[in-house]
């Protein structure tokens, strides 16, 4: 008797539904002004990869450089991201989260965890154990999905994080 294959459609739909519901249910608890999913994704890339360039953010998210640049201007104006010019080559700009960005991240992640905690309390103990046991595999899956599009095409199963190559910022 073989193992049942993963239903990737069901998994994807479930993950999207969980993500949407967590964001919706936790928003009021933070007291923060709403942050669009697109802007939040950019902010999370910068927080996870301080020093990343605009081109790298666009590649990681599979978006147009011009669209990411527009949203980054909003994040800079809101005091959530800083741009740092490379001393050796002023054309290169790295992006860094601010202390306010880190505070917001902490608030959001706490609210997300609270929403999940409340929902998971309704599960059976063995169901919670299954979720806990699956966390390492889900974290690895998230790493693979977070890779830039080019990296996935070149190496479907990368062993480590790709090296950072500075890219000029274009507007």
C-alpha positions in Angstrom: 0.0 0.0 0.0 1.6 3.3 -1.2 1.5 6.7 0.4 -1.1 9.1 -0.8 0.4 11.8 -3.0 0.2 15.4 -2.0 -2.8 17.2 -3.5 -0.9 20.3 -4.5 -4.1 22.2 -5.6 -5.7 21.6 -2.2 -2.5 22.5 -0.5 -2.1 25.8 -2.5 -5.7 26.8 -1.9 -5.5 26.0 1.8 -2.3 28.0 2.2 -3.8 31.0 0.3 -7.0 30.8 2.4 -5.1 30.5 5.7 -2.9 33.5 4.7 -5.8 35.7 3.7 -7.8 34.8 6.8 -4.9 35.4 9.1 -4.2 38.8 7.6 -7.9 39.8 7.8 -8.5 38.6 11.3 -5.3 40.0 12.7 -5.4 43.5 11.1 -7.7 45.1 13.7 -5.7 43.8 16.6 -2.5 45.6 15.6 -4.0 49.1 15.3 -1.8 49.6 12.1 -3.1 51.1 9.0 -3.7 48.5 6.3 -0.7 47.4 4.3 -1.4 45.9 0.9 -0.2 42.4 0.2 2.1 43.7 -2.5 3.8 46.2 -0.3 4.0 43.7 2.6 5.7 41.2 0.3 8.3 43.7 -0.6 8.8 44.7 3.0 9.2 41.0 4.0 11.9 40.4 1.3 13.8 43.4 2.6 13.5 42.3 6.2 14.6 38.8 5.3 17.5 40.0 3.1 18.8 43.4 4.4 21.0 45.0 1.8 19.0 43.5 -1.1 18.7 45.7 -4.3 15.6 46.8 -6.1 16.3 44.4 -8.9 16.8 41.5 -6.5 13.4 42.3 -4.8 11.7 42.4 -8.2 13.4 39.1 -9.2 12.4 37.4 -5.9 8.8 38.4 -6.3 8.7 37.9 -10.1 7.6 41.5 -10.6 8.5 44.3 -12.9 11.3 46.5 -11.7 9.3 49.7 -12.3 6.3 48.5 -10.2 8.6 47.5 -7.3 10.3 50.9 -7.5 7.0 52.7 -7.2 6.0 50.7 -4.1 9.5 51.1 -2.6 9.1 54.9 -2.8 6.0 54.5 -0.7 7.9 52.4 1.9 10.7 54.9 2.0 8.3 57.8 2.4 6.5 55.9 5.2 9.8 55.5 7.0 9.8 51.7 6.7 12.8 51.3 4.3 16.0 53.1 3.8 18.1 53.3 0.7 21.9 53.1 1.1 24.2 54.0 -1.8 27.3 51.9 -2.3 30.4 53.8 -1.4 32.4 52.3 -4.3 29.7 52.7 -7.0 26.9 55.2 -6.3 24.7 53.6 -9.0 24.1 50.6 -6.6 21.6 51.1 -3.9 20.9 48.6 -1.1 17.6 48.5 0.8 17.3 48.1 4.6 14.4 47.8 7.0 14.0 50.6 9.6 13.4 50.1 13.3 9.7 51.1 12.6 9.5 48.4 10.0 10.9 45.8 12.5 8.3 47.0 15.1 5.5 46.6 12.6 6.8 43.1 11.6 6.8 42.1 15.2 3.3 43.3 15.7 2.0 41.6 12.6 3.7 38.3 13.3 2.4 38.3 16.8 -1.2 39.0 15.6 -0.8 36.3 13.0 0.3 33.8 15.6 -2.6 34.8 17.9 -5.1 34.2 15.0 -3.5 30.8 14.3 -3.4 29.9 18.0 -7.1 30.7 18.5 -8.1 28.6 15.4 -5.8 25.7 16.3 -7.3 25.4 19.7 -10.3 24.0 18.0 -8.3 21.1 16.4 -7.8 17.8 18.0 -4.4 17.3 19.8 -3.2 14.8 17.1 -4.1 17.4 14.4 -2.0 20.0 16.1 0.8 17.5 16.3 0.6 16.8 12.6 0.9 20.5 11.9 3.9 20.8 14.2 5.6 17.9 12.6 5.0 19.4 9.1 6.6 22.8 10.0 10.2 21.9 9.0 9.0 20.7 5.6 6.8 23.8 5.1 9.7 26.1 6.0 11.9 24.4 3.5 9.1 24.6 0.9 8.8 28.4 1.7 12.5 28.8 1.1 12.3 27.1 -2.3 9.3 29.2 -3.3 11.0 32.5 -2.2 13.9 32.0 -4.6 14.2 34.4 -7.5 12.6 33.1 -10.7 15.9 32.7 -12.5 17.4 30.6 -9.7 14.4 28.2 -10.0 15.0 27.8 -13.7 18.7 27.2 -13.3 18.6 24.9 -10.2 15.3 23.3 -9.2 16.7 22.1 -5.9 19.2 24.6 -4.7 21.4 23.7 -1.7 22.0 27.2 -0.4 21.0 30.8 -0.8 22.4 32.4 -4.0 25.1 35.0 -3.6 24.1 38.6 -3.8 25.1 40.4 -7.0 24.7 44.1 -6.9 22.3 45.4 -9.6 22.0 49.1 -10.5 18.7 50.7 -9.4 16.7 52.0 -12.4 13.8 54.3 -12.4 
